[in-house]
Amino acid sequence: MESNKLETISNLFEGKEIRSIWDAEKEDYYFSVVDVIKALTDSPDPSHYWRTLKYRMTKEGNETVTNCDTFKFESKDGKMRNADVLNTQGILDRNKLTDVWKENGITESYEFAVLTNEIYKTWSGMKASQYKAYKGIRKESLRDNMSDVEVALTDLGEIATRELAKKHKPYGLKENRKVAKAGGEVAKTARDDLEKKLGETVISKKNALNYKYIEQKVLDRMKDKNDANQKRV
């Protein structure tokens, strides 16, 4: 529509740019889902993150995916490409856990990391870094490499923590850490119950990369061998 207006918004998520379009007919903004994911997660590939999440949500019959529209935005190569978008309600309908933590006095990056690790450690037995090592990944997003069950348990721990924090309003790192542990325990209970019925663990070493890293010492050996061959030539 000629009255639609393309914009880049930088004040929605802590100064990070989000491509958007104003739909004059519906009188609402539509935001690029991939841009929002990039702003809110540590995923090195937000497009892949969204494809994976969209697939899972579609299987679950989630209405958020059903309500997705498509608009054309200018990509990095200058071409106009279709991108999934959600309106204001679709993007902003949840009060994020990080927002609740901020309201409860959490401001430093290391504090968010401590609280996130408390949730992970409580339900999975591992901190995020240990979980990544267990799956054989390094810089990639942990969530991108989780199974559906692992994602569900992670979400449950975070949602439980959010709701408990909203209810009890802990303040500062020490009090919020206790609540994060309590939220993780909710997910741990669900995990224990499922594993008891399955007769096996739901924590998987599988990742979405489908390859293993070559250890540095192997790379060094390959380099040394290559150097030796060049000297002989």
TORPA-4810 file (N, C-alpha, C, O; in nm, 3 decimals):
<nodes>
NODE_1_0.084_-0.120_0.000_0.000_0.000_0.000_0.088_0.126_0.000_0.192_0.129_0.066_M
NODE_2_0.047_0.227_-0.073_0.129_0.346_-0.085_0.143_0.421_0.046_0.240_0.494_0.066_E
NODE_3_0.047_0.403_0.135_0.050_0.476_0.262_0.136_0.408_0.367_0.160_0.463_0.475_S
NODE_4_0.184_0.286_0.336_0.273_0.218_0.430_0.408_0.288_0.434_0.455_0.340_0.332_N
NODE_5_0.470_0.290_0.551_0.594_0.363_0.567_0.699_0.275_0.633_0.679_0.226_0.744_K
NODE_6_0.811_0.253_0.564_0.920_0.174_0.618_1.005_0.260_0.710_1.037_0.374_0.678_L
NODE_7_1.041_0.203_0.827_1.123_0.276_0.923_1.222_0.181_0.989_1.205_0.059_0.986_E
NODE_8_1.326_0.238_1.048_1.417_0.163_1.134_1.410_0.223_1.272_1.444_0.340_1.291_T
NODE_9_1.365_0.146_1.369_1.346_0.194_1.505_1.463_0.150_1.591_1.504_0.034_1.587_I
NODE_10_1.519_0.244_1.667_1.637_0.210_1.748_1.615_0.227_1.897_1.709_0.212_1.975_S
NODE_11_1.493_0.257_1.938_1.468_0.278_2.082_1.374_0.173_2.141_1.322_0.190_2.251_N
NODE_12_1.353_0.063_2.066_1.259_-0.039_2.114_1.327_-0.137_2.209_1.274_-0.168_2.315_L
NODE_13_1.445_-0.186_2.170_1.519_-0.282_2.252_1.661_-0.233_2.276_1.755_-0.276_2.209_F
NODE_14_1.674_-0.143_2.372_1.804_-0.095_2.418_1.893_-0.044_2.305_2.012_-0.074_2.300_E
NODE_15_1.833_0.033_2.213_1.911_0.098_2.109_1.943_0.012_1.989_2.009_0.060_1.896_G
NODE_16_1.900_-0.113_1.986_1.930_-0.200_1.873_1.827_-0.178_1.762_1.707_-0.167_1.788_K
NODE_17_1.876_-0.170_1.638_1.791_-0.134_1.526_1.693_-0.246_1.489_1.732_-0.362_1.474_E
NODE_18_1.568_-0.209_1.474_1.463_-0.302_1.435_1.393_-0.246_1.312_1.335_-0.137_1.318_I
NODE_19_1.397_-0.318_1.200_1.326_-0.274_1.082_1.175_-0.288_1.106_1.129_-0.388_1.160_R
NODE_20_1.101_-0.188_1.065_0.957_-0.190_1.090_0.883_-0.124_0.975_0.943_-0.056_0.891_S
NODE_21_0.753_-0.146_0.972_0.669_-0.081_0.872_0.540_-0.035_0.939_0.479_-0.110_1.016_I
NODE_22_0.499_0.086_0.909_0.373_0.140_0.961_0.263_0.110_0.861_0.267_0.155_0.746_W
NODE_23_0.164_0.034_0.905_0.049_0.002_0.820_-0.060_0.104_0.849_-0.127_0.099_0.953_D
NODE_24_-0.078_0.197_0.757_-0.173_0.306_0.779_-0.317_0.256_0.785_-0.399_0.311_0.857_A
NODE_25_-0.347_0.151_0.710_-0.483_0.098_0.708_-0.519_0.037_0.844_-0.629_0.059_0.895_E
NODE_26_-0.425_-0.042_0.901_-0.451_-0.107_1.030_-0.407_-0.020_1.148_-0.436_-0.052_1.263_K
NODE_27_-0.338_0.091_1.115_-0.288_0.183_1.218_-0.206_0.109_1.323_-0.232_0.117_1.443_E
NODE_28_-0.105_0.036_1.274_-0.021_-0.041_1.365_0.116_-0.059_1.301_0.130_-0.060_1.179_D
NODE_29_0.218_-0.074_1.388_0.352_-0.105_1.342_0.368_-0.256_1.328_0.311_-0.334_1.405_Y
NODE_30_0.447_-0.295_1.227_0.486_-0.435_1.211_0.639_-0.440_1.215_0.707_-0.364_1.146_Y
NODE_31_0.692_-0.532_1.297_0.836_-0.538_1.321_0.895_-0.666_1.263_0.832_-0.772_1.266_F
NODE_32_1.016_-0.655_1.210_1.088_-0.772_1.159_1.118_-0.868_1.273_1.186_-0.832_1.369_S
NODE_33_1.067_-0.991_1.264_1.086_-1.090_1.371_1.234_-1.123_1.388_1.282_-1.134_1.500_V
NODE_34_1.305_-1.139_1.276_1.447_-1.172_1.282_1.526_-1.063_1.354_1.617_-1.092_1.432_V
NODE_35_1.492_-0.937_1.327_1.562_-0.826_1.393_1.537_-0.828_1.543_1.628_-0.800_1.622_D
NODE_36_1.414_-0.859_1.583_1.382_-0.866_1.726_1.457_-0.979_1.793_1.509_-0.963_1.903_V
NODE_37_1.464_-1.095_1.726_1.539_-1.209_1.781_1.685_-1.174_1.796_1.748_-1.208_1.896_I
NODE_38_1.740_-1.105_1.696_1.880_-1.064_1.702_1.905_-0.972_1.820_2.011_-0.978_1.883_K
NODE_39_1.807_-0.886_1.851_1.822_-0.790_1.961_1.809_-0.857_2.097_1.869_-0.811_2.195_A
NODE_40_1.731_-0.965_2.105_1.699_-1.024_2.235_1.778_-1.149_2.269_1.778_-1.192_2.384_L
NODE_41_1.844_-1.210_2.170_1.916_-1.334_2.197_2.063_-1.320_2.160_2.105_-1.220_2.100_T
NODE_42_2.140_-1.422_2.197_2.281_-1.423_2.161_2.306_-1.510_2.038_2.419_-1.550_2.012_D
NODE_43_2.200_-1.540_1.963_2.212_-1.627_1.848_2.299_-1.564_1.739_2.274_-1.450_1.699_S
NODE_44_2.401_-1.637_1.690_2.483_-1.584_1.581_2.411_-1.591_1.447_2.456_-1.531_1.349_P
NODE_45_2.300_-1.664_1.441_2.222_-1.679_1.319_2.074_-1.664_1.352_2.003_-1.764_1.362_D
NODE_46_2.027_-1.541_1.368_1.887_-1.519_1.407_1.786_-1.573_1.306_1.675_-1.610_1.344_P
NODE_47_1.823_-1.578_1.178_1.732_-1.633_1.077_1.709_-1.781_1.101_1.596_-1.830_1.093_S
NODE_48_1.819_-1.853_1.130_1.806_-1.996_1.162_1.729_-2.014_1.291_1.646_-2.105_1.301_H
NODE_49_1.755_-1.930_1.388_1.685_-1.935_1.516_1.534_-1.924_1.493_1.456_-2.000_1.549_Y
NODE_50_1.493_-1.827_1.409_1.352_-1.806_1.383_1.291_-1.923_1.305_1.178_-1.963_1.334_W
NODE_51_1.363_-1.978_1.208_1.312_-2.092_1.133_1.285_-2.211_1.225_1.182_-2.276_1.216_R
NODE_52_1.381_-2.237_1.316_1.366_-2.348_1.410_1.249_-2.323_1.504_1.167_-2.411_1.527_T
NODE_53_1.244_-2.202_1.559_1.138_-2.167_1.653_1.002_-2.169_1.584_0.903_-2.215_1.641_L
NODE_54_0.998_-2.119_1.462_0.873_-2.114_1.386_0.821_-2.256_1.360_0.701_-2.281_1.369_K
NODE_55_0.912_-2.347_1.328_0.873_-2.487_1.304_0.813_-2.549_1.429_0.709_-2.615_1.423_Y
NODE_56_0.879_-2.525_1.542_0.829_-2.581_1.668_0.694_-2.522_1.705_0.603_-2.593_1.748_R
NODE_57_0.682_-2.391_1.687_0.558_-2.324_1.723_0.444_-2.367_1.632_0.329_-2.378_1.676_M
NODE_58_0.474_-2.390_1.504_0.372_-2.436_1.410_0.321_-2.573_1.450_0.201_-2.599_1.445_T
NODE_59_0.412_-2.662_1.491_0.374_-2.796_1.535_0.283_-2.789_1.658_0.193_-2.871_1.676_K
NODE_60_0.310_-2.688_1.743_0.232_-2.673_1.866_0.100_-2.598_1.843_0.019_-2.585_1.934_E
NODE_61_0.081_-2.547_1.720_-0.040_-2.471_1.690_-0.040_-2.334_1.753_-0.145_-2.278_1.782_G
NODE_62_0.079_-2.278_1.775_0.091_-2.147_1.839_0.034_-2.038_1.749_0.066_-2.031_1.631_N
NODE_63_-0.051_-1.953_1.805_-0.120_-1.850_1.728_-0.025_-1.738_1.683_-0.056_-1.666_1.589_E
NODE_64_0.088_-1.723_1.750_0.183_-1.619_1.712_0.230_-1.639_1.569_0.239_-1.542_1.493_T
NODE_65_0.260_-1.764_1.532_0.304_-1.794_1.396_0.190_-1.771_1.298_0.211_-1.717_1.189_V
NODE_66_0.070_-1.811_1.336_-0.048_-1.793_1.251_-0.070_-1.646_1.219_-0.113_-1.611_1.109_T
NODE_67_-0.040_-1.560_1.316_-0.063_-1.416_1.300_0.051_-1.344_1.228_0.046_-1.222_1.211_N
NODE_68_0.153_-1.419_1.186_0.267_-1.358_1.117_0.226_-1.311_0.978_0.159_-1.383_0.904_C
NODE_69_0.267_-1.190_0.942_0.251_-1.138_0.807_0.389_-1.130_0.743_0.491_-1.155_0.808_D
NODE_70_0.391_-1.095_0.615_0.518_-1.082_0.543_0.523_-0.947_0.472_0.428_-0.907_0.405_T
NODE_71_0.635_-0.878_0.489_0.658_-0.753_0.418_0.798_-0.757_0.357_0.882_-0.837_0.397_F
NODE_72_0.822_-0.670_0.262_0.954_-0.663_0.200_1.038_-0.554_0.266_0.996_-0.439_0.276_K
NODE_73_1.158_-0.594_0.311_1.254_-0.500_0.366_1.382_-0.505_0.284_1.410_-0.604_0.216_F
NODE_74_1.457_-0.397_0.291_1.586_-0.395_0.222_1.686_-0.478_0.301_1.706_-0.455_0.420_E
NODE_75_1.751_-0.576_0.236_1.849_-0.661_0.302_1.988_-0.598_0.290_2.004_-0.491_0.231_S
NODE_76_2.089_-0.666_0.346_2.225_-0.613_0.346_2.281_-0.594_0.205_2.363_-0.506_0.181_K
NODE_77_2.235_-0.677_0.110_2.285_-0.665_-0.027_2.208_-0.560_-0.109_2.231_-0.545_-0.229_D
NODE_78_2.118_-0.489_-0.042_2.044_-0.383_-0.108_1.917_-0.426_-0.177_1.843_-0.341_-0.228_G
NODE_79_1.891_-0.556_-0.182_1.771_-0.607_-0.247_1.655_-0.612_-0.149_1.674_-0.628_-0.029_K
NODE_80_1.534_-0.598_-0.202_1.414_-0.606_-0.120_1.374_-0.752_-0.107_1.347_-0.819_-0.207_M
NODE_81_1.368_-0.803_0.016_1.336_-0.943_0.040_1.223_-0.955_0.141_1.209_-0.873_0.232_R
NODE_82_1.142_-1.060_0.122_1.032_-1.085_0.215_1.084_-1.122_0.353_1.182_-1.195_0.365_N
NODE_83_1.019_-1.072_0.457_1.057_-1.104_0.595_0.931_-1.117_0.679_0.835_-1.042_0.662_A
NODE_84_0.932_-1.213_0.770_0.820_-1.229_0.862_0.814_-1.112_0.959_0.916_-1.066_1.009_D
NODE_85_0.693_-1.065_0.985_0.674_-0.952_1.077_0.559_-0.981_1.171_0.469_-1.059_1.140_V
NODE_86_0.564_-0.918_1.287_0.454_-0.924_1.383_0.417_-0.782_1.424_0.501_-0.693_1.425_L
NODE_87_0.291_-0.764_1.457_0.249_-0.630_1.499_0.290_-0.601_1.643_0.355_-0.684_1.707_N
NODE_88_0.254_-0.487_1.692_0.297_-0.444_1.825_0.256_-0.542_1.933_0.334_-0.573_2.022_T
NODE_89_0.133_-0.590_1.926_0.086_-0.684_2.028_0.164_-0.815_2.021_0.199_-0.873_2.124_Q
NODE_90_0.190_-0.861_1.898_0.262_-0.987_1.883_0.404_-0.981_1.935_0.456_-1.080_1.987_G
NODE_91_0.469_-0.864_1.923_0.607_-0.849_1.968_0.616_-0.817_2.116_0.706_-0.867_2.184_I
NODE_92_0.524_-0.735_2.166_0.539_-0.681_2.302_0.438_-0.739_2.402_0.416_-0.677_2.506_L
NODE_93_0.377_-0.855_2.374_0.269_-0.904_2.463_0.321_-0.974_2.588_0.242_-1.005_2.676_D
NODE_94_0.451_-0.998_2.598_0.504_-1.066_2.717_0.600_-0.976_2.793_0.679_-0.903_2.734_R
NODE_95_0.591_-0.984_2.924_0.686_-0.912_3.008_0.807_-1.002_3.027_0.800_-1.099_3.102_N
NODE_96_0.917_-0.971_2.961_1.033_-1.058_2.962_1.092_-1.071_3.101_1.080_-0.982_3.185_K
NODE_97_1.155_-1.185_3.123_1.221_-1.210_3.250_1.327_-1.105_3.279_1.341_-1.060_3.392_L
NODE_98_1.401_-1.064_3.176_1.504_-0.963_3.197_1.446_-0.831_3.244_1.506_-0.760_3.323_T
NODE_99_1.326_-0.798_3.193_1.261_-0.675_3.236_1.225_-0.682_3.385_1.241_-0.585_3.459_D
NODE_100_1.175_-0.799_3.427_1.141_-0.817_3.567_1.265_-0.806_3.654_1.263_-0.743_3.760_V
NODE_101_1.374_-0.866_3.609_1.500_-0.857_3.684_1.546_-0.712_3.696_1.593_-0.670_3.802_W
NODE_102_1.532_-0.637_3.588_1.573_-0.496_3.592_1.490_-0.418_3.694_1.542_-0.335_3.768_K
NODE_103_1.362_-0.448_3.697_1.275_-0.382_3.795_1.313_-0.419_3.938_1.286_-0.344_4.032_E
NODE_104_1.375_-0.535_3.953_1.414_-0.584_4.086_1.561_-0.556_4.118_1.620_-0.624_4.202_N
NODE_105_1.619_-0.456_4.051_1.752_-0.410_4.089_1.869_-0.476_4.021_1.983_-0.455_4.062_G
NODE_106_1.845_-0.557_3.917_1.954_-0.622_3.845_1.992_-0.533_3.727_1.910_-0.504_3.640_I
NODE_107_2.119_-0.490_3.724_2.162_-0.397_3.620_2.288_-0.440_3.546_2.307_-0.403_3.430_T
NODE_108_2.373_-0.518_3.612_2.501_-0.555_3.553_2.491_-0.682_3.470_2.413_-0.772_3.501_E
NODE_109_2.571_-0.688_3.362_2.569_-0.805_3.274_2.601_-0.933_3.349_2.539_-1.037_3.325_S
NODE_110_2.699_-0.926_3.439_2.738_-1.047_3.511_2.625_-1.095_3.603_2.615_-1.215_3.630_Y
NODE_111_2.541_-1.003_3.650_2.429_-1.042_3.735_2.325_-1.121_3.656_2.271_-1.221_3.704_E
NODE_112_2.297_-1.075_3.533_2.204_-1.149_3.448_2.260_-1.288_3.418_2.186_-1.387_3.417_F
NODE_113_2.392_-1.295_3.396_2.455_-1.424_3.368_2.446_-1.517_3.488_2.420_-1.636_3.473_A
NODE_114_2.468_-1.462_3.608_2.460_-1.542_3.731_2.320_-1.600_3.749_2.305_-1.717_3.781_V
NODE_115_2.219_-1.517_3.728_2.081_-1.562_3.747_2.040_-1.664_3.641_1.972_-1.762_3.672_L
NODE_116_2.081_-1.641_3.517_2.052_-1.736_3.411_2.117_-1.870_3.439_2.056_-1.975_3.422_T
NODE_117_2.243_-1.866_3.484_2.314_-1.989_3.518_2.248_-2.062_3.634_2.249_-2.185_3.639_N
NODE_118_2.191_-1.986_3.728_2.125_-2.048_3.843_2.006_-2.132_3.797_1.983_-2.242_3.848_E
NODE_119_1.931_-2.080_3.699_1.817_-2.154_3.645_1.866_-2.280_3.574_1.816_-2.390_3.598_I
NODE_120_1.965_-2.263_3.485_2.019_-2.377_3.410_2.073_-2.483_3.505_2.042_-2.602_3.492_Y
NODE_121_2.155_-2.439_3.599_2.223_-2.533_3.689_2.124_-2.611_3.773_2.145_-2.729_3.801_K
NODE_122_2.015_-2.545_3.813_1.917_-2.611_3.899_1.841_-2.721_3.826_1.821_-2.829_3.881_T
NODE_123_1.799_-2.693_3.703_1.717_-2.795_3.635_1.799_-2.894_3.554_1.758_-3.008_3.537_W
NODE_124_1.916_-2.851_3.503_1.994_-2.940_3.417_2.118_-2.997_3.485_2.175_-3.096_3.440_S
NODE_125_2.160_-2.933_3.595_2.282_-2.975_3.663_2.407_-2.911_3.605_2.518_-2.942_3.648_G
NODE_126_2.390_-2.822_3.506_2.504_-2.758_3.441_2.480_-2.609_3.421_2.368_-2.566_3.394_M
NODE_127_2.587_-2.531_3.434_2.580_-2.391_3.394_2.576_-2.385_3.242_2.603_-2.484_3.174_K
NODE_128_2.542_-2.269_3.189_2.530_-2.255_3.044_2.659_-2.295_2.972_2.654_-2.364_2.870_A
NODE_129_2.774_-2.253_3.024_2.902_-2.286_2.961_2.928_-2.436_2.965_2.981_-2.492_2.869_S
NODE_130_2.891_-2.501_3.075_2.909_-2.645_3.087_2.814_-2.719_2.993_2.849_-2.822_2.935_Q
NODE_131_2.694_-2.665_2.979_2.593_-2.723_2.891_2.643_-2.718_2.746_2.629_-2.814_2.670_Y
NODE_132_2.702_-2.604_2.709_2.757_-2.589_2.575_2.869_-2.690_2.551_2.876_-2.754_2.447_K
NODE_133_2.956_-2.703_2.650_3.067_-2.798_2.638_3.015_-2.940_2.624_3.071_-3.020_2.549_A
NODE_134_2.910_-2.971_2.697_2.850_-3.105_2.692_2.796_-3.135_2.552_2.803_-3.249_2.505_Y
NODE_135_2.742_-3.032_2.486_2.688_-3.049_2.352_2.793_-3.032_2.243_2.765_-3.055_2.126_K
NODE_136_2.914_-2.993_2.282_3.020_-2.978_2.184_3.012_-2.852_2.102_3.056_-2.849_1.988_G
NODE_137_2.955_-2.745_2.161_2.946_-2.616_2.092_3.023_-2.512_2.171_3.049_-2.530_2.290_I
NODE_138_3.059_-2.403_2.104_3.136_-2.298_2.171_3.067_-2.163_2.161_3.006_-2.117_2.257_R
NODE_139_3.076_-2.099_2.045_3.021_-1.965_2.029_2.873_-1.967_1.990_2.804_-1.866_2.003_K
NODE_140_2.825_-2.080_1.941_2.686_-2.088_1.896_2.588_-2.075_2.012_2.622_-2.101_2.127_E
NODE_141_2.465_-2.034_1.979_2.362_-2.021_2.080_2.325_-2.158_2.136_2.307_-2.253_2.060_S
NODE_142_2.315_-2.169_2.267_2.278_-2.295_2.332_2.136_-2.335_2.293_2.112_-2.452_2.261_L
NODE_143_2.044_-2.242_2.296_1.904_-2.273_2.265_1.888_-2.325_2.123_1.805_-2.412_2.097_R
NODE_144_1.969_-2.271_2.029_1.960_-2.316_1.890_1.995_-2.464_1.877_1.959_-2.528_1.778_D
NODE_145_2.065_-2.518_1.974_2.115_-2.655_1.967_2.047_-2.748_2.066_2.097_-2.857_2.095_N
NODE_146_1.934_-2.705_2.119_1.858_-2.786_2.213_1.748_-2.866_2.141_1.702_-2.829_2.034_M
NODE_147_1.708_-2.976_2.204_1.592_-3.051_2.156_1.466_-2.977_2.199_1.473_-2.883_2.278_S
NODE_148_1.351_-3.019_2.148_1.224_-2.956_2.187_1.202_-2.965_2.338_1.154_-2.871_2.400_D
NODE_149_1.238_-3.080_2.396_1.218_-3.100_2.540_1.309_-3.008_2.620_1.267_-2.948_2.719_V
NODE_150_1.434_-2.996_2.577_1.528_-2.910_2.648_1.484_-2.763_2.642_1.494_-2.691_2.741_E
NODE_151_1.435_-2.721_2.526_1.385_-2.583_2.512_1.265_-2.562_2.604_1.253_-2.459_2.670_V
NODE_152_1.175_-2.662_2.607_1.055_-2.651_2.690_1.091_-2.639_2.838_1.032_-2.559_2.910_A
NODE_153_1.187_-2.717_2.883_1.230_-2.712_3.023_1.298_-2.579_3.054_1.280_-2.522_3.162_L
NODE_154_1.378_-2.530_2.959_1.442_-2.399_2.977_1.337_-2.290_2.988_1.344_-2.204_3.077_T
NODE_155_1.239_-2.293_2.899_1.130_-2.195_2.902_1.053_-2.204_3.034_1.018_-2.102_3.094_D
NODE_156_1.025_-2.327_3.077_0.951_-2.345_3.202_1.026_-2.286_3.320_0.966_-2.219_3.404_L
NODE_157_1.157_-2.309_3.326_1.237_-2.253_3.434_1.237_-2.101_3.433_1.228_-2.038_3.538_G
NODE_158_1.247_-2.043_3.314_1.249_-1.897_3.302_1.112_-1.836_3.333_1.103_-1.734_3.401_E
NODE_159_1.007_-1.899_3.282_0.872_-1.848_3.306_0.837_-1.857_3.455_0.779_-1.765_3.512_I
NODE_160_0.873_-1.971_3.517_0.847_-1.988_3.660_0.923_-1.883_3.741_0.869_-1.826_3.836_A
NODE_161_1.047_-1.858_3.702_1.128_-1.755_3.770_1.064_-1.618_3.754_1.056_-1.541_3.850_T
NODE_162_1.020_-1.589_3.633_0.955_-1.459_3.607_0.832_-1.439_3.693_0.814_-1.334_3.755_R
NODE_163_0.746_-1.541_3.696_0.622_-1.529_3.772_0.648_-1.520_3.922_0.580_-1.445_3.993_E
NODE_164_0.745_-1.596_3.971_0.780_-1.589_4.114_0.839_-1.454_4.149_0.812_-1.398_4.256_L
NODE_165_0.921_-1.401_4.059_0.981_-1.269_4.083_0.876_-1.159_4.081_0.884_-1.065_4.160_A
NODE_166_0.778_-1.170_3.992_0.670_-1.071_3.987_0.585_-1.078_4.113_0.534_-0.976_4.161_K
NODE_167_0.569_-1.199_4.166_0.486_-1.219_4.284_0.556_-1.172_4.412_0.498_-1.101_4.493_K
NODE_168_0.682_-1.213_4.429_0.752_-1.188_4.556_0.842_-1.065_4.554_0.886_-1.018_4.659_H
NODE_169_0.870_-1.014_4.435_0.948_-0.890_4.419_1.079_-0.891_4.497_1.101_-0.804_4.582_K
NODE_170_1.167_-0.987_4.471_1.299_-0.987_4.536_1.380_-0.869_4.484_1.357_-0.822_4.373_P
NODE_171_1.475_-0.823_4.563_1.556_-0.709_4.518_1.703_-0.742_4.537_1.746_-0.791_4.642_Y
NODE_172_1.780_-0.711_4.433_1.923_-0.736_4.439_1.959_-0.878_4.398_1.871_-0.964_4.384_G
NODE_173_2.087_-0.901_4.379_2.134_-1.029_4.326_2.105_-1.145_4.420_2.059_-1.251_4.375_L
NODE_174_2.131_-1.129_4.548_2.116_-1.238_4.643_1.972_-1.289_4.648_1.948_-1.409_4.642_K
NODE_175_1.877_-1.198_4.659_1.736_-1.238_4.668_1.685_-1.294_4.536_1.610_-1.392_4.535_E
NODE_176_1.725_-1.233_4.425_1.682_-1.281_4.293_1.742_-1.417_4.262_1.682_-1.497_4.190_N
NODE_177_1.860_-1.443_4.315_1.923_-1.573_4.292_1.843_-1.685_4.357_1.832_-1.795_4.302_R
NODE_178_1.787_-1.658_4.475_1.703_-1.757_4.542_1.579_-1.788_4.460_1.536_-1.903_4.450_K
NODE_179_1.520_-1.683_4.402_1.400_-1.700_4.320_1.434_-1.773_4.190_1.356_-1.857_4.144_V
NODE_180_1.551_-1.742_4.131_1.594_-1.811_4.009_1.612_-1.960_4.036_1.578_-2.044_3.952_A
NODE_181_1.665_-1.992_4.153_1.681_-2.132_4.191_1.544_-2.200_4.206_1.526_-2.315_4.166_K
NODE_182_1.449_-2.128_4.265_1.314_-2.182_4.283_1.248_-2.205_4.147_1.178_-2.305_4.128_A
NODE_183_1.270_-2.113_4.052_1.214_-2.131_3.918_1.277_-2.250_3.848_1.209_-2.326_3.779_G
NODE_184_1.408_-2.266_3.866_1.476_-2.381_3.808_1.427_-2.512_3.867_1.423_-2.614_3.799_G
NODE_185_1.389_-2.508_3.995_1.339_-2.630_4.061_1.206_-2.675_4.002_1.177_-2.795_3.999_E
NODE_186_1.125_-2.580_3.956_0.999_-2.615_3.890_1.029_-2.697_3.764_0.965_-2.800_3.740_V
NODE_187_1.127_-2.650_3.684_1.165_-2.723_3.564_1.231_-2.857_3.598_1.213_-2.956_3.527_A
NODE_188_1.307_-2.859_3.707_1.375_-2.983_3.750_1.271_-3.088_3.788_1.288_-3.206_3.757_K
NODE_189_1.165_-3.048_3.856_1.059_-3.141_3.893_0.994_-3.200_3.768_0.968_-3.320_3.762_T
NODE_190_0.969_-3.114_3.668_0.909_-3.161_3.542_1.005_-3.256_3.472_0.963_-3.358_3.417_A
NODE_191_1.134_-3.223_3.473_1.233_-3.309_3.409_1.237_-3.446_3.477_1.234_-3.549_3.409_R
NODE_192_1.245_-3.447_3.609_1.252_-3.573_3.684_1.131_-3.662_3.656_1.144_-3.783_3.638_D
NODE_193_1.014_-3.600_3.651_0.891_-3.675_3.628_0.891_-3.737_3.488_0.853_-3.853_3.471_D
NODE_194_0.933_-3.659_3.388_0.936_-3.708_3.251_1.040_-3.819_3.235_1.013_-3.921_3.172_L
NODE_195_1.158_-3.798_3.293_1.263_-3.899_3.282_1.223_-4.030_3.351_1.258_-4.138_3.304_E
NODE_196_1.151_-4.019_3.460_1.104_-4.138_3.531_1.010_-4.219_3.443_1.016_-4.342_3.440_K
NODE_197_0.924_-4.149_3.370_0.830_-4.217_3.281_0.898_-4.268_3.155_0.860_-4.373_3.102_K
NODE_198_0.998_-4.195_3.107_1.070_-4.237_2.986_1.172_-4.346_3.014_1.201_-4.431_2.928_L
NODE_199_1.227_-4.343_3.135_1.333_-4.437_3.169_1.467_-4.399_3.111_1.556_-4.483_3.099_G
NODE_200_1.483_-4.271_3.075_1.610_-4.222_3.019_1.619_-4.071_3.036_1.518_-4.004_3.058_E
NODE_201_1.740_-4.018_3.025_1.760_-3.874_3.041_1.709_-3.796_2.921_1.708_-3.847_2.809_T
NODE_202_1.666_-3.675_2.945_1.622_-3.588_2.836_1.730_-3.488_2.799_1.713_-3.410_2.705_V
NODE_203_1.840_-3.490_2.871_1.954_-3.403_2.838_2.035_-3.471_2.729_2.087_-3.581_2.749_I
NODE_204_2.046_-3.407_2.615_2.108_-3.469_2.499_2.238_-3.400_2.459_2.253_-3.278_2.473_S
NODE_205_2.333_-3.480_2.409_2.457_-3.425_2.356_2.439_-3.378_2.212_2.528_-3.313_2.156_K
NODE_206_2.325_-3.409_2.153_2.301_-3.372_2.014_2.295_-3.221_1.998_2.246_-3.150_2.086_K
NODE_207_2.343_-3.174_1.885_2.333_-3.032_1.853_2.289_-3.016_1.708_2.285_-3.112_1.632_N
NODE_208_2.258_-2.895_1.671_2.206_-2.868_1.537_2.316_-2.848_1.434_2.288_-2.828_1.316_A
NODE_209_2.440_-2.854_1.478_2.552_-2.827_1.388_2.589_-2.947_1.303_2.637_-2.932_1.190_L
NODE_210_2.567_-3.067_1.358_2.597_-3.192_1.288_2.744_-3.205_1.251_2.778_-3.266_1.149_N
NODE_211_2.829_-3.150_1.331_2.972_-3.173_1.314_3.041_-3.154_1.448_2.986_-3.093_1.540_Y
NODE_212_3.163_-3.207_1.457_3.242_-3.191_1.578_3.357_-3.095_1.550_3.411_-3.091_1.439_K
NODE_213_3.393_-3.019_1.650_3.506_-2.929_1.636_3.636_-3.009_1.628_3.652_-3.111_1.695_Y
NODE_214_3.726_-2.962_1.547_3.860_-3.021_1.544_3.941_-2.954_1.653_3.951_-2.831_1.657_I
NODE_215_3.998_-3.033_1.741_4.076_-2.978_1.852_4.196_-2.901_1.799_4.251_-2.934_1.693_E
NODE_216_4.237_-2.800_1.873_4.346_-2.714_1.830_4.475_-2.791_1.806_4.551_-2.760_1.714_Q
NODE_217_4.498_-2.894_1.890_4.621_-2.971_1.872_4.622_-3.045_1.738_4.728_-3.064_1.679_K
NODE_218_4.504_-3.086_1.690_4.496_-3.151_1.560_4.526_-3.051_1.450_4.596_-3.082_1.354_V
NODE_219_4.470_-2.930_1.466_4.499_-2.825_1.369_4.647_-2.793_1.364_4.704_-2.772_1.257_L
NODE_220_4.709_-2.789_1.482_4.852_-2.761_1.489_4.933_-2.869_1.417_5.029_-2.839_1.346_D
NODE_221_4.892_-2.995_1.436_4.962_-3.105_1.370_4.949_-3.096_1.219_5.044_-3.120_1.145_R
NODE_222_4.829_-3.060_1.174_4.805_-3.045_1.030_4.890_-2.932_0.974_4.945_-2.943_0.864_M
NODE_223_4.900_-2.824_1.050_4.980_-2.709_1.006_5.128_-2.747_0.999_5.197_-2.713_0.903_K
NODE_224_5.175_-2.818_1.103_5.315_-2.859_1.105_5.348_-2.952_0.988_5.454_-2.941_0.926_D
NODE_225_5.254_-3.042_0.959_5.274_-3.137_0.848_5.279_-3.063_0.716_5.360_-3.095_0.628_K
NODE_226_5.190_-2.964_0.701_5.186_-2.885_0.579_5.314_-2.804_0.560_5.367_-2.795_0.449_N
NODE_227_5.363_-2.746_0.671_5.487_-2.668_0.666_5.604_-2.757_0.627_5.690_-2.717_0.549_D
NODE_228_5.606_-2.879_0.682_5.714_-2.972_0.651_5.713_-3.011_0.503_5.817_-3.022_0.440_A
NODE_229_5.592_-3.031_0.449_5.581_-3.067_0.307_5.626_-2.955_0.218_5.688_-2.979_0.113_N
NODE_230_5.597_-2.832_0.257_5.638_-2.717_0.176_5.790_-2.701_0.175_5.848_-2.660_0.075_Q
NODE_231_5.854_-2.733_0.286_6.000_-2.722_0.295_6.068_-2.825_0.204_6.176_-2.800_0.150_K
NODE_232_6.002_-2.940_0.187_6.061_-3.046_0.103_6.051_-3.010_-0.044_6.132_-3.056_-0.125_R
NODE_233_5.951_-2.929_-0.079_5.932_-2.895_-0.221_6.043_-2.805_-0.272_6.042_-2.766_-0.389_V
</nodes>
